[in-house]
Structures are given as C-alpha cells and as structure tokens.
C-alpha cells in the first residue's frame, strides 16, 4: 500500500496528521461521489482502530490514537456515531468544512448541495466555515475584462432577478426562495445589490455570531435590512462552545 499526503496540510499540521487526513479525504470523495454516508451536513467514513492500523502499519496504536486526537483538536475532522447498534464501537469520522479548502477535488457544487440538503430545514444554524470553503465554487469565474473596481467589491449585474440570484447564491441558508424573491422586488433592492452582497460577504467571513452558526433566515435578513448590522466581535472572557450536533 502506498500512502501519500497533501503537503500544505503537512506544513501546517505535521506529516502524521496529513497522512491521516489524506486517508479520510479519499473516502470522503468516494462517499460523496456515491451519495452515501451523508448525515447532518457532513460526509462520513467509518473505521475501527484495528482497521486503521492496517492502513498505517508503521504506527503503534498509541501513535494512531494521538494522531487522530491531534486532527480533531486542529479542527480538521470530527467524530460521530451512526452505528445501528449501541454496542457497536466503530467510530465515524468526517472532514470538517475548513479541511475541504485543502482538496480541490472535494470543492464541487454537487457535493456541497448534498451536504446542504441534509441540514435540518427547521434550524437556522449553518456552519459558516463550509460557506467559506465552497464560496469560490458558488461564484462563477468572470469571463468579462477586468474593471478598475477593488477586488473585494462584488460585481452584481443589474436586473431584479439577476441581483437577487447573486444574493441567493451567496446566502448560506436556502429557505423560502420564492418569498425572499418577492420581498426583494417589493423592497426594490436591486439598486442596493452591490452593497448587500458586499456586506453579506463580510458577515460570512468575519461576524462572530455567523461563525458560531447563528445565521438568520434569509427572509429575516431582508425584512430587517440586516446588511446594515455591525459585525459582531468575539465576546471577551470565556468563549461559548460551538454547538455540534454530531457529538
């Protein structure tokens, strides 16, 4: 068996973690391509420690457990349990959303949609890291000539439908599109499309509330003109733990 790894992951997190993440990345690609083992917004693979030791025969059990722990602490993978029986101790692993940024083959819109579709429609929580990971996929590369505008200023074509679609493609949660589109037209938001999209990009990237998963429904965002909100900064002192439904 030949083991390889992503050098960018190795540089940042070490070669052992990089080898482990490469293993899970390969399984993640296969499972996404076959539309299997997708739960709660993540694509999972499962292994026992014994099976992983056969994949990495040059590691002791202790080294393997330490490497898995380091990958979890680094936020590269998460652990879960989707076994049919409680007594089954097989562990499930999923790449965390930021890990997708290291693997271009995983950054496909079809894969992103599969993950989005398994997030509860009754929840307003969406992990913003994933939005950042697939943002480039959802924003087509422009074919027109460069403009003199700053690169961080989004170019939004004119026209209600196109302006709204730019907003909708970027917005992390996909709930009530028809209602939102009607609201966009009633409020005549096309003239503010560039401002709205620019503010939304900053909120996805920088707002502490959004990063912790507290993202308003899109209709709430439009009704409250939430693009005018100030960017929420991390609270001082003890940070609240991020809610993770898989743990």
N, C-alpha and C positions, 0 to 999 in steps of 0.2 A: 504494500500500500504506500502511495506517495502522498505526503502531507505538504500543503503549501499555505501561505498566508498573505494577507494584504499588508504591504509594507507600511502604509500610512497608519493602520491600526497598530502595527508593531512599534512604530516610532513613538506613538502616543501612550500605548498601554503595555508594551512589552511583547516579546515574541510568543510566550506561552499563551497569553490571552488571545493574541492574534490567531494562533493555530486553532484554538477552541472556537473562536467566533467564525472563522472560515468554515469549520465543520457545520455549524448551525446555519450559516448563510447559504450553503449548498442545499441543505434540507429545506430551508425556507423557500428558496427559489422553486424547488421541485413541488413543494406543497402548494404554493401559490399558483403555479402553472397547472396543477391538477385540481385546484379549488377544494383542498381538503385541510382538515385540522385548523380551521379558522374560527376563533371564538373571541367574543368580547373585544373586537377591534385589533386582534393580534393573530399572527400565523404561528402555529406551534409545531414543534417536533418533540419526540419523547425518547428518553434513553434511561437505562439503568446505569449505575456506576460500573457494573461489570461489563456492559456493552461498550461504554466509553473507554474503558481500559484496553479493550481490544483494538479500538481505533487509535489510541495513544499508548502503545505498549511500552514506550520508553519512560512513562511517568508512573510513579507509585500511586497508590490510592490516595495517600495524603497529599501528594502534589496535585493530583487531579481535583480533589476537593478544594484545595487552596486556589487553584486557577479558576474554578467555577465561582468561588466566593469573590475573587478579585473582579471578575467580569460583571457580577451582579452589583458590587459596590461602585464600579465605574459607570453603572447605568447602561451597559451595553446589552444585557439580557435581563429578562425577568423569569421567575419560576412560577409554575402553576400546577394544578392537579385537575385533570379532566378524565380520570380513570373511572371506569364503570363501577368498580367495587372499592369500597373504603379501605379494604385490606391491601389493595394493590399499591405498592410504594414506588412504582415507576414515576419518575419526575418529568414534567413537561417544561420545555424551555421555549422562549420567544425572543426574537430580537427586539430591543426597544427601538422606538421610532428614530432616534438620532443615529442609530447604527446603520440605517438604510443609506445615509449620506455617504458612507464609505463604499457602497456597492452599486454601481450604475445599473447593473442588470436587474436590481430589485426596484429601481425607481421607474416603474411603468404605471401609467394611469390605470390600466385594467387591474393591476394588483392593488393600487390604492383604493379603487372603488370596492373591491372585495372586502377590504378591511373596514372601510367606512360603513358598508351595508350591515355589518354585524354589531355596530354600536347601537344601543337602545334608543329608539325614537322618543322615549319618554324622558330622556336625560338631556340636559343642556351642557353636559360636560364632554369636552373633547380635548385630547392631549395635544397641545399646540406644537410640541416637538415634531409630531408627524406632519402637521401642516407645513412646517418649515422644510421638512425633508423632501416633500413632494411638490413644493411650491413651483419649482422650475418645470416640472412635468406639466402642471396645470396651466402654465403661462407659455403659450407658443412662442418660439423664437421669431422675432420680427423679420420680415423679408424686405421692408422698406429701407431707404437710405437713412443713415444716422442723422439725428437732429442736434441742435445746439442745446437742447434741454439737459439738465443734470441727469445722470444715470439713475438716481434714486427717485426720480419723478415719473410715475407710471404714465404711459401714453394711452388714453382712453378714447376710442373712436366716438364720433358724435352719433346721435340717434338713440331714442329711448331704449330700444331692445338691445342694441349693442352695449350701451352704457351699463344697463342692468346686468347683462351677461358677464361683463368684466367684474362687477361686484360679486355676482353669484359664484363664479368660478373660484374666486379668491376666498370667499367666506367659508370658515371651517365647517359649520354645521349646515346640513341640507334639509331644511324643514319648511314646508309651506311655500314652495316656489311661486305658485300662482298668486297667492295672497301678497307675497312680497313684491312681485312684479306689478300688481295692480297698485299697491301703495307707492312704489317708485314713480309710477306715472301720475298718480293723483298729486303727489308732492312735487312733481316736476323736478326731479333730482338729476336729470341729465346734465344740467348746467354745472352741477357740483360733483360730477362723476370723478374727475381727477382728484379733487380734494378728498372725497370719500374713500377712494381706493388707496390713496397715499396714506391717509390716517389709519385705514384698516391694516395695511402692511406693517406700520409701526406698532400697532396694538398686538398683532400676532407675534412680532419679533421681540417686543420689549415690555409689554404690560404684564406685571407680576400676577394679577388675577387670571389673565388669559393663560399664562404659562402654567398655572396651577389647575387649569381645566375649567374655570368658571367663565364660560362664554355665553353671552345672551343669545336667545333665539334670534334669527335674522330679522323677523318682523318686529321684535322688541328693539333691536338695534336701529331700525329705520324709524319707528314711531318716536323714539326718544332722541333722535339725531345724535346717536352715541359716538359718532365720529368726532364730535366736539369734546368728548370726555378727556380729562387729563390722564396721562399714562400713570397707571398705578405702580408705585415703587414697593419693593420688598419691605415687610414690616421689620422693625428693629427688634432685637432680642430673639427669643426662641421662635423659630420658624414652624409654621404648621406643617404637618406631614401631608404629603400629596396622597390623595385617595387613589388606591389601586385596587380595582375590583377583582383582580386575579389572585390576590394574596389573602 
